[in-house]
Each structure stands twice: as C-alpha cells, then as structure tokens.
C-alpha cells in the first residue's frame, strides 16, 4: 500500500488507532490513510528469554494483559495506553513515570521490521538483547512520528514485575521543598521506579489540596521496608495501598489525555532541562504541570495556544508544543529551537521519502 501510494505521488497519513492525532505537527488532508490497527498479533513470546515480538497494531493495554500471567512487563507507561498501539508509542517515543528507572523505547526495543515507500520490508535487530553491529536503522524510527517508514512489528526485551510495589506521597508547599526531597532520594541508595512532582494546580486536578511528590518503589519486602524507613526520616509520607496506587499512576500517566478532553483549546508543552533547573522551570509556570523529577522532563498544560507560545518564547529551556488544537496549528512554532541536528534529520527524511509524502508536516511542521 505504501509503495502504490508513493508511486502515484499520493500523500499518506499513517497511524495505528490515531490516539495521538493531536500530537506533533498537522498533516493536512491526505490522499490516502493507512492504519496498522489490524496488525495486532503476538508473533513470538519467549518468557524465559524475556523477549517478545508483536505486530505494530496491538495496543499497549492488550500486550500488558498478555504479559501479566508471567509477571512480566514493558514499562513504557505511555499516555492513551488503552487505545495507543505499540507502533504509535514507538513512533512517538512515548514514555511515562517509570522512565526514570527503565528508560524509553530506545532502551527496550531490540528489533523491528519496517516498510518503506519503495515497498521493501526492512529487518533491524532481532530477538536477543545485544545483536546490532554498526548502524541500528530501527533507532531512526523511534520518535520519527511515522515520517520515515511504517512500523510492521517490534521486538522488546521484557522486565519482571517487582514482587512488591509501593507508592509514597509527600505533600509539599513549594517546588523547592519537593526537589530538595527528590535530591535526597536519588542521591541515596534507594532506586525509585518513578518520582513525579505535581504542582498545586495539577494536584488539584486529581483531587489533592497541595502540591505533591509521588514516589514509587519496587522490590522485595526488605527493599520496601528500607525505602519506607528512609522516606519517613525525610518528612511525613502517606503510603498508598495497591489499588490506590494503581489509580493514581493511571491518572498521572493519562493526565494529558484527560486535560485535552476537558479543555478543547488545551495545549501540552514538553520542557527539557537539567535536574537542577527543574525548580526554576516549575516556578516559572502558573499552569498545571507535572515533572518527571528524576528525568529532567516537565509537562505543562496551557488553556490556549497564545499563552503556551508566549511562555516558550520567553524562556531558555528546550521546549516543544507536543499537543495542540488542530485549528491554526500550521501557523504555530511548535518546535522553536530544533538545534543543529535539523539538517541531518532533513537529509535522512529525503533518503526515505524524497517527495515528502509520508505523514507530511507531522514532525512538528519541520517535515
């Protein structure tokens, strides 16, 4: 289908369930729309080897349910997880709270097959954790928003679900207090799987009275007891039971989806900074914001595009308008400072798609 459309010089919209249609750049009205949603099989699963190969159209939720009986996981925690397909998650490089410990798709994908506009099916990597020498072509697809090729299947390394998981909450009155505690946690022997800070406005959206630092730990009972004792030394904590924690992390993970559903003109800006700069980032925001406090990524939620654009223009950090309303999107500077890599990226795009047919404009309007 890709080759046929390309031969006829037709523009192509490519996706899975299109759960992230509001994300990145606008593609306009395509000549052809192709969905991978029916490519939804598990191709190979080796629980003992901790590897799995799946087609790109399987949803993250369905895949997670298939792994649960063996207490295994792919800890990407993406937004829109019930509807989002694996292909879309990898193509948008989506990740969530547990990024701090487990990394992103680049750390978990060990192989893939992708289809080019020439009608070729390319294999990159395989089904073992260390198998690539030289250029790993699959890495180009991660975060490309479907502008280079179509993902057909993806291979992952799996991780065991910890025997015990506990979430501890600390109510704070300022970002400074939250990040002071964050520093104590990450400089200690503790290894939290997630450490998120919700400012007062974001916490209020979830029903909390004050700003909140939410920390998740996993391991055996001994590890959890050590984490509990250390946290209690540093301040008053509230430990959530399993059901409460599941609900909380689901709401944090899907904050973007719920906000955009609630605010039709809503915008999500992703901000990258050093860990030490996160206090300054948070203090500059008067809107709901959630920080991956151990990863240097902050998500800020504006009610209108003008406010988001004004904030981005007046601050030094690398930022991108990751989600915005479709109306007028083509006129926005979604990615004001793409950096020195842009020319190389454009050359790679021209190699895969010389006529700019595939998801045209999707890469934040750059191509």
Secondary structure, DSSP 8 states (H G I E B T S, - for coil): -HHHHHHTT--EEEESS-TTTTBSS---S-SEEEE-TT---EEEEEGGGTEEEEETTSBHHHHHHHHHTTTEE-TT--TTTTT-BHHHHHHTT---TTHHHH--HHHHEEEEEEE-TTS-EEEEE-SSSS---S--THHHHTTSTTSS-EEEEEEEE-EE--SEEEEEEEEESSHHHHHHHHHHHHHSS---SEEEEE-HHHHHHTT-SSEEEEEEEEE-HHHHHHHHHHHHHHS--EEE-HHHHHHHHHHHHTHHHHHHHH-TT-EEEEEE--GGGHHHHHHT--SEEEEETTTTEEEEEESSHHHHHHHHHT--SEEEEEE--STTGGGS-TTS---TTHHHHHHHHHHH-TT--BTTTTTTTT-
